[in-house]
Amino acid sequence: MSTIEDNKALVRRYYHELVSEQRIDLLEELIAEDAADETVVGPGGAGTREDFVGHLRVLWANVPDVRATVEDLVAEGDRVIAFWRIEGTHAGPVFGVPATGKPFSGFSISTLTIQDGKVVRYNVLPDRLGIITQLAGAGAH
C-alpha cells in the first residue's frame, strides 16, 4: 500500500472504529500526542490528544448511537479529505439545540493531516443548517 492508501485506511478506521464503535482504546494508535482538533482549538491552533477525547466524549454523550459512515476519500500528500455522513439519535445538545430524541442524518467534510501513521490535525465542516433544521424545525435557524 502507498502512503496515500495507508492514510486513507487510517481515516476509515478513525470514523468506523474510533467514532462509530466508540473505541477510545484506539486513540493512542490513531492520534498523535500533540495533534490538534481544530473543532476544539480553532484553525491553526496547537492541541493535544486530550482535545480529541473531549470532542468525542461530548459527541458520544449527545448522540450515543452515533454512526459515522465514510462515503468518499480524496488524498494528496499527508492530507485526506473525508466526505462522510453522521447519523444517530439526538439525546443531548447538538449545535445549541436541546435534546429532542429525534433521529438525524447529516453530511460532513473533514480534513485530516497525517504524519508517521497518526492524525496530527483534524477539522470538520458539518451541515449545521441541515442538522438543526431536522432537530428543531425549519424556523430554528
Legacy VTK file of the C-alpha trace (Angstrom):
# vtk DataFile Version 3.0
C-alpha trace
ASCII
DATASET POLYDATA
POINTS 141 float
0.000 0.000 0.000
1.203 3.511 -0.735
1.409 6.202 1.911
-1.745 7.756 0.446
-3.557 4.421 0.684
-2.268 3.952 4.251
-3.561 7.413 5.144
-6.980 6.649 3.655
-7.126 3.379 5.610
-6.316 5.278 8.814
-9.157 7.734 8.155
-11.603 4.876 7.539
-10.561 3.380 10.883
-10.915 6.780 12.581
-14.572 7.058 11.587
-15.583 3.396 11.766
-13.707 2.138 14.810
-12.979 5.245 16.881
-16.105 7.353 16.240
-18.850 4.806 15.442
-17.666 1.916 17.615
-16.564 4.343 20.349
-13.204 2.598 20.692
-11.402 5.120 22.891
-8.691 2.463 23.328
-7.557 3.233 19.764
-6.825 6.885 20.473
-3.074 6.437 21.064
-2.771 4.277 17.957
-4.597 6.702 15.649
-3.970 10.194 17.091
-0.574 11.829 17.746
0.046 13.129 21.279
0.338 16.737 20.061
-2.477 16.510 17.498
-4.762 19.497 17.045
-8.535 19.025 16.871
-9.398 22.365 15.278
-13.041 21.992 16.323
-11.667 22.486 19.853
-8.551 24.672 19.455
-9.543 26.697 16.383
-7.924 26.817 12.944
-4.158 26.591 13.166
-4.237 26.174 16.954
-1.982 23.911 18.962
-3.553 20.999 20.771
-3.188 17.596 22.351
-4.751 14.182 22.040
-6.931 15.106 25.034
-8.784 17.624 22.840
-9.956 14.681 20.736
-11.052 12.832 23.883
-13.190 15.788 24.949
-14.712 16.217 21.495
-15.545 12.519 21.195
-16.977 12.222 24.711
-19.348 15.153 24.059
-20.396 13.576 20.755
-20.961 10.147 22.336
-22.928 11.641 25.250
-25.217 13.666 22.993
-25.538 11.112 20.171
-24.962 7.778 21.954
-25.761 5.651 18.899
-23.658 7.752 16.503
-22.730 6.214 13.179
-20.081 7.878 11.023
-20.016 6.454 7.510
-17.250 7.416 5.096
-18.724 7.937 1.645
-15.591 9.078 -0.197
-11.956 9.952 0.459
-9.612 12.169 -1.527
-5.944 12.219 -0.566
-2.813 14.046 -1.583
0.460 14.087 0.287
-0.207 14.000 4.027
-3.836 15.170 3.815
-7.048 13.230 3.455
-10.401 14.863 2.755
-13.238 12.703 4.074
-16.793 13.039 2.818
-18.853 11.321 5.493
-22.330 11.012 6.936
-23.203 11.274 10.610
-26.383 9.621 11.865
-27.836 8.987 15.265
-30.384 9.890 17.901
-30.366 13.399 19.373
-30.019 12.670 23.118
-28.244 15.875 24.201
-27.362 19.336 22.910
-26.188 19.448 19.288
-25.347 22.826 17.709
-27.229 24.548 20.525
-30.422 22.517 20.106
-31.528 20.750 23.319
-32.222 17.002 23.130
-35.284 16.055 21.082
-34.938 12.276 20.891
-35.216 12.579 17.093
-33.059 10.626 14.678
-30.975 12.770 12.343
-28.524 12.480 9.497
-26.066 14.993 8.098
-23.217 15.210 5.655
-19.788 16.463 6.734
-16.463 17.151 5.079
-13.301 16.774 7.147
-9.633 17.402 6.551
-7.233 15.119 8.385
-3.477 15.648 8.233
-1.447 12.515 8.884
2.219 12.166 9.785
4.048 8.996 10.789
0.822 6.994 10.619
-1.166 9.189 13.021
-3.612 12.069 12.743
-1.862 15.336 13.653
-4.593 17.814 12.634
-8.364 17.496 12.224
-11.031 19.901 11.042
-14.648 19.349 10.051
-17.268 21.302 8.140
-20.627 19.800 9.156
-24.026 20.515 7.620
-25.097 22.540 10.669
-28.135 24.075 8.996
-29.429 20.733 7.737
-28.974 19.070 11.127
-30.509 21.980 13.075
-33.489 22.001 10.698
-34.052 18.271 11.281
-33.820 18.656 15.049
-35.601 21.954 15.705
-37.631 22.633 12.565
-37.270 24.994 9.625
-37.782 28.176 11.665
-34.987 27.394 14.122
-32.085 28.727 12.105
LINES 1 142
141 0 1 2 3 4 5 6 7 8 9 10 11 12 13 14 15 16 17 18 19 20 21 22 23 24 25 26 27 28 29 30 31 32 33 34 35 36 37 38 39 40 41 42 43 44 45 46 47 48 49 50 51 52 53 54 55 56 57 58 59 60 61 62 63 64 65 66 67 68 69 70 71 72 73 74 75 76 77 78 79 80 81 82 83 84 85 86 87 88 89 90 91 92 93 94 95 96 97 98 99 100 101 102 103 104 105 106 107 108 109 110 111 112 113 114 115 116 117 118 119 120 121 122 123 124 125 126 127 128 129 130 131 132 133 134 135 136 137 138 139 140
